[in-house]
Amino acid sequence: GDAMSGVSWGLSIPDDITLSSWNGTIFGPHGTTFENRIYSLSMICGPRYPDQAPAITFCTQINMSCVDAKGQVKPTWGIMARWQREYTLENILEQLRREMTNSANRKLPQPAEGATYS
């Protein structure tokens, strides 16, 4: 992706011919506790993708209502819960960035900058 929308993505293994393992990046939106932070994500497209949603996990620690204590985006959240095969990794990243601006998340205290899940 080109990062103009505040998100970018690319293959985590350049010669992955299965196109299953991706890295994502979200740049924290202005006016939120995520501002001036860069969030890294792992996106795994399983054998049933695109009919089944990919597994999305934050590598960078984040405090957000749609992310569990291990950094995994909850399958019950938004776009993941109503997955359609037309949706893309870019759509997920954009929706997560939009979720950061949601009133329930925009002022949540965040883990130390640069902290990652082990």
N, C-alpha and C positions, 0 to 999 in steps of 0.2 A: 504494500500500500504506500501512498505518497505522503501520509501524515498531515495533509492540509486540513483534514476533518478532525484532527486530534488523535487519530489512531493510525497504526501501521501494522503490517503482518508479512510474514515470509516463511519459507520452509526452514525447519530447524536443522535438517540434514540436506544439504544442497542436491545430492544425487538420490534422494528418496523418490524412487519411481512410483511408489504407492500413493504419494501425496497425502500421507496420513498424519505426519508430525509437524506442527506449525508453532511458530513463536508469534505472540502478539504484543503490541505496545499501546498503552493508553497514556496520553499526556493529560494530567489533571486539569479540569476546567477552572477558569478564573472565578473568583468569588466564592470558592469552596475550600474546605480543609484539605482538599486534594491538590490545590493549586501549586504550581512549581515542582510537582513530583512526577516521576515517570514510573508507570506500573508495567511490569513484565508478566506475561501470561503464557501458559502452555496450552495448546489446543490440539487435541487428538481426535482425528476423524476415524472412527472405527469401521469395520467391514460393512456395516449397514448404512453408513453415511452416503448420500445425503438424505436418505429416508429417515434416519435417526439422527438426532442432534449430536454434535461432537461433545467430548468431555472438555470443559474449560476450567483451568485451575490458575489462580494467581500465584506467581512465584514471589512477587513482592507482597509483604504483609499489608493487609487492608482491612479496615473496619467498615463494612457495608452490609445492609440488611439482607442482600441476596447472595452473600458469600459466607460459607461455613467456617468453622474454626481451623480447618486445614487448608483454607484458600480455595476450595472448590465452589464454583458457581452452582447454586442450588437448582436441581432439575425442575423445581416447582415455580421458578421465577420466570415471569414474562415470556420473552421470546423462546426460552428453553421449554416451557410448559406447553406452548402452542406451536411447536416446531412444524415447519413446512419445508419440503425439499427445495423450494425456491430460495430459501434464506441462505445467507453466506456468512463466512467468518467475519467479514467486514460489518455485516448487519449486527452481529453479536457484540463486537467491540464498540460500535457506535451506540448501541442500546445500553451497554454497561457505562459508557462515558455519560450518556444522558441520565442514567440512574444516579450518578455522582452528584448531579445538580438537583435531584429530587429533595424536597423539604425534609424527608426522613433521614437523608444521608449527608446533605451538604455541610452540616456543622458538626458531624460526629468526630470525636477525638480520634486521631490516627496513631498507629504504632510509630516508633522511631523511624525517621527517614532512612531508607536503604535496608531496613530489616526484611529478611526473607523467611519463608517457611522451610523447615528442615526436612 
